[in-house]
Amino acid sequence: MYLQYIKAPVLCVDAIRELTLPCVDREYYERVVDLKILLTSLLSPEPDLIDGLYEIIFCNRSFEDRRLALLEDLWNSGMAEIKKLPRFDEFAPLFEYDVRVALTSLNYPVLAEAVPEAVNLEEWKLYTANIAYLVDVDLMASPSFNTDELPFLREILVYAQQMIGISSWLSSWAGIAPLAYLFSQALTTPAEVTGLNGGEMVELAEMFGFREHMLKLWRENYEKIKAIGSNISSFSVDSILTGLEKLLKM
C-alpha cells in the first residue's frame, strides 16, 4: 500500500534491481525490491526535512507538518514489513547504523554549497552515495549468506558507493560544482566556480579532465572489488560488477 505514495525514477528502480544481491531468497525478492524503493525515496528528503526525519526514526518524535507526518507513516509501514524478513534481528544493528550514516551524509552537499573551500575529493567520496542500508535489507532476506564474509562485503560497499556516485556525476553532472575547482589547477577559486551556470561549470570540469579522472577512479574501484570478491562464496561478485557497469551506461 505504501508504494502508492512513492514516485521513484525509473533509473532508480532499475539500479535497485541491478544491484540487489543475488543471494536474496526468491520468496522475498519482490518484497525486498519494493522496500528498497521505499527506503531510497524516504532517505532522499528535501534538505529542510532531514533533521525532522532523523528525529522521527531515532527519537520516536512526531510532527504536525504534513510532509513529516507522511514520512513517519511511510517509515513505520516500511519497518513493519522489514521486521518480517527472516534475518531482521541479526542485521538490525547494522541497518540502524547505516541509516544514521545515510542521513548524516545528506548534509554534506549542503555544506559543500555553503562552504566550497572545505570540499576535498576524499571526503566527497565518503558521502556521495550511500547504499549500505539497502544491502542490509538484502542480507535480512538472504538465509544462505555466510556472515564470515560480511567484512569483505562491507569493504566492497565502500568502493561500490563511490562508483555509483561517479555514475551519477557523469550521467547528470548534478552536484559537481563544489568539485570543479579541484580540477582547475588552481586557476579558479571555489567562489568563482559556484557562480558559474551549469554549462560553464561542465565546460570547466571537462577542460581539466574531470571525466577522465572519475573514470580512472571507477576502474580502480572495479579492480578492487574484483580482488576482494575472491573471498566471497555466498554469491558471485561478478553480478554486482555487472550491475555497476550497467549503471555507468544508464
C-alpha positions in Angstrom: 0.0 0.0 0.0 2.8 2.4 0.9 4.2 2.4 -2.7 1.2 4.3 -4.0 2.8 7.4 -2.3 6.2 6.9 -3.7 7.3 8.1 -7.2 10.7 6.7 -7.8 12.5 7.4 -11.0 12.7 4.5 -13.5 16.5 4.8 -13.4 16.4 4.4 -9.6 14.2 1.3 -9.8 16.4 -0.3 -12.5 19.5 0.4 -10.4 18.0 -1.2 -7.3 17.2 -4.3 -9.3 20.6 -4.5 -10.9 22.4 -4.1 -7.5 20.2 -6.4 -5.4 22.4 -9.2 -4.0 21.8 -12.5 -5.9 21.7 -14.4 -2.6 18.3 -12.8 -1.7 15.8 -15.7 -1.5 13.4 -15.8 -4.4 10.5 -15.8 -2.0 11.4 -12.4 -0.7 12.9 -10.8 -3.8 10.0 -8.6 -4.9 9.2 -7.5 -1.4 12.9 -6.6 -0.9 12.9 -4.5 -4.1 9.7 -2.7 -3.1 11.1 -2.0 0.4 14.4 -0.6 -1.1 12.4 1.7 -3.5 10.6 3.0 -0.4 13.8 3.5 1.6 15.6 5.2 -1.2 12.8 7.7 -1.6 12.4 8.2 2.1 16.1 8.8 2.7 16.3 11.4 0.0 14.2 14.1 1.5 14.3 17.8 0.9 17.1 19.5 2.9 14.7 21.1 5.3 13.2 17.7 6.3 16.5 15.9 7.0 16.7 16.7 10.7 13.0 16.1 11.2 13.2 12.7 9.6 16.2 11.8 11.8 14.2 12.6 14.9 11.2 10.5 13.6 13.4 7.5 13.1 15.7 7.7 16.0 13.9 9.8 18.6 10.3 8.5 18.1 9.2 12.1 17.5 6.0 13.1 15.6 5.4 16.3 13.8 2.3 18.3 12.7 4.0 19.2 9.5 2.1 17.2 6.8 5.2 16.3 4.9 6.9 14.9 8.0 3.8 13.2 9.1 3.7 11.4 5.7 7.3 10.4 6.1 6.6 9.0 9.5 3.7 6.9 8.2 5.8 5.6 5.3 8.7 4.8 7.6 6.5 2.9 10.1 4.8 1.0 7.2 8.2 0.1 5.7 9.7 -1.0 9.0 6.7 -3.2 9.8 7.5 -5.1 6.6 11.3 -5.2 7.1 10.8 -6.8 10.5 9.1 -9.7 8.8 12.3 -10.7 6.9 13.9 -13.9 8.3 17.2 -12.3 9.4 16.0 -9.0 10.6 17.1 -9.3 14.2 20.6 -10.4 13.1 21.2 -7.4 10.8 19.0 -4.8 12.5 22.0 -3.1 14.4 23.9 -2.8 11.1 20.8 -1.3 9.4 20.3 1.2 12.1 23.9 2.3 11.9 23.8 2.6 8.1 20.6 4.6 8.1 22.2 7.1 10.5 25.2 7.4 8.2 23.0 7.9 5.2 21.0 10.7 6.8 24.2 12.4 8.1 25.7 12.2 4.6 22.8 14.1 3.2 24.1 17.2 4.9 27.5 17.1 3.1 26.2 18.5 -0.2 24.5 21.3 1.8 27.8 22.0 3.5 29.7 21.9 0.2 27.5 24.5 -1.3 27.7 26.7 1.8 31.5 26.4 2.3 33.0 25.2 -1.0 36.5 26.0 0.3 36.1 22.9 2.6 35.5 20.5 -0.2 38.0 17.8 -0.9 37.7 14.7 -3.1 38.4 12.1 -0.4 35.7 13.4 1.9 33.3 13.8 -1.0 33.8 10.1 -2.0 32.7 9.1 1.5 29.4 11.0 1.3 28.5 10.9 -2.4 26.3 7.8 -2.3 25.1 5.5 0.5 23.6 2.2 -0.3 24.7 0.1 2.7 21.3 0.3 4.4 19.8 -1.2 1.2 22.3 -4.1 1.2 21.4 -4.7 4.9 17.8 -5.3 3.7 19.2 -7.8 1.1 21.0 -9.6 3.9 17.9 -9.8 6.0 16.3 -11.8 3.2 19.3 -14.0 2.5 19.2 -17.2 4.6 22.3 -18.6 2.7 24.6 -15.6 3.3 27.7 -16.5 5.4 28.3 -13.8 8.0 32.0 -14.7 7.9 32.1 -12.9 4.6 30.5 -9.7 6.0 33.8 -7.8 6.4 34.6 -8.4 2.7 31.1 -7.3 1.6 31.4 -4.1 3.7 34.7 -3.3 2.1 33.2 -3.8 -1.3 30.4 -1.4 -0.5 32.9 1.4 0.1 34.1 1.1 -3.5 30.7 0.4 -5.0 29.2 3.5 -3.4 32.0 5.6 -5.0 31.3 4.0 -8.3 27.6 4.8 -8.0 28.4 8.4 -7.2 30.7 8.6 -10.2 28.0 7.2 -12.5 25.6 9.8 -11.2 28.0 12.7 -11.8 28.8 11.6 -15.3 25.2 11.0 -16.3 23.8 14.2 -15.0 26.7 16.4 -13.8 24.5 17.2 -10.8 26.2 18.4 -7.7 29.8 18.7 -9.1 30.1 22.4 -8.8 31.9 22.3 -5.5 34.3 19.7 -7.0 35.0 21.5 -10.3 37.6 23.9 -8.9 39.6 20.9 -7.6 40.3 20.1 -11.2 41.0 23.6 -12.4 44.7 23.6 -11.5 44.2 26.5 -9.1 43.1 28.8 -11.9 39.6 29.2 -10.4 38.6 29.8 -6.8 35.7 27.9 -5.1 33.6 31.1 -5.0 34.1 31.6 -8.7 33.0 28.1 -9.6 29.8 28.3 -7.6 28.9 31.4 -9.6 29.1 29.6 -12.9 26.0 28.4 -14.7 25.5 24.8 -15.5 27.0 24.8 -19.0 30.1 26.8 -17.9 30.6 24.5 -14.9 30.5 21.4 -17.1 32.9 23.0 -19.6 35.4 23.8 -16.9 35.2 20.3 -15.5 35.6 18.8 -18.9 38.5 21.1 -19.7 40.5 20.0 -16.7 39.9 16.3 -17.0 37.1 15.7 -14.5 35.5 12.9 -16.6 38.9 11.1 -17.2 39.8 11.4 -13.5 36.5 9.9 -12.4 36.5 7.1 -14.9 40.0 6.2 -13.8 38.8 6.1 -10.2 35.8 4.0 -11.3 38.1 1.5 -13.0 40.4 1.3 -10.0 37.5 0.6 -7.7 36.2 -2.1 -10.1 39.5 -3.9 -9.8 39.5 -3.6 -6.0 36.0 -5.2 -5.8 37.1 -8.0 -8.2 40.0 -8.8 -6.0 38.0 -8.7 -2.7 35.3 -10.8 -4.3 37.5 -13.9 -4.3 36.8 -14.0 -0.5 33.0 -14.3 -1.0 31.3 -17.6 -1.9 27.7 -16.7 -0.8 27.1 -15.1 -4.2 29.0 -14.1 -7.3 30.5 -10.6 -7.0 30.5 -10.6 -10.8 26.8 -9.9 -10.6 27.5 -6.7 -8.6 30.2 -5.6 -11.1 27.8 -6.2 -14.0 25.2 -4.1 -12.3 27.7 -1.3 -11.7 28.8 -1.5 -15.4 25.1 -1.1 -16.5 24.6 1.8 -14.1 27.6 3.6 -15.6 25.9 3.3 -19.0 22.5 4.4 -17.9 
